[in-house]
């Protein structure tokens, strides 16, 4: 599944992952899932040691793999989301398309695009997470954005840090 968000961005699930299909009109891709993408990029099974240099993310050319799971409690790191937005800045030329995917395409991927639109591009209100979420949800098909409880709590609490 791939859902367009505006003209240049898309969110998707694992079936949209170009690591598996090697297709799609993407200039750059963010894989917002530990399994299988981050594990494949860094070549490990299970868990990675927290002191590993690619523990939070690994970049290979125009692909970024984030070590993100979607737990019911907020275990996320602000640095992971800042890295994703910096990556999008580097590959957003105003014309080509960027894909952000996670396992189901409804929580982590959508949250990263929401953040980018609010915090970097300022095309949706960035006053707080609730306001940005409402504006983001108006841009996509109803029911597409289904953030997990942990990521919702994290975004609400860390909103100011995610500048």
C-alpha positions, 0 to 999 in steps of 0.5 A: 500500500502507498498513500500519497501525501501531497505531490511529493511524499508518500507513506506506505507499508512493508509491501511498498518497501523498495528493498523487497521490490526495487521499484517505485518512483522514489528519489529517497526512502525512509524505512521506519521499521526495525524488522526487517529493514534496519536489521537488513541494513545493519546485518543483525538478528534480534536486537543490536547493542545500544552502543553500536554506531548504527543503533538508531539509524543506518543510511545507505545512499538515498535510503535511511533505515530507522531502528523503530518499533511501535510500542504502547509506551514511548520508547522513541528517541528525539534524535531518530526523528530529527535524523529522519527530517534532516534526511528528508531535507537532504533529498527533498529537491522540491520535485522528486518523491520521497517514500516513508514506510513502516510495517503497516503504514499507519503509525511511524511512517505517517508520524514522520511525514506529519512532523516534516510537514509541520516542523520543516516545511510549515505547510500544516500548523505546528502549534502542537501535536493535536493541531498538526495531527488534525491538519495532516489527517485532512490531507490523507484518506480517512483512517490512514493515520492510526498512530500507536499509543506510544508514538502519540504520547511521545509526539505530544510530550516531545513536540517542542524538542522536535523543532 
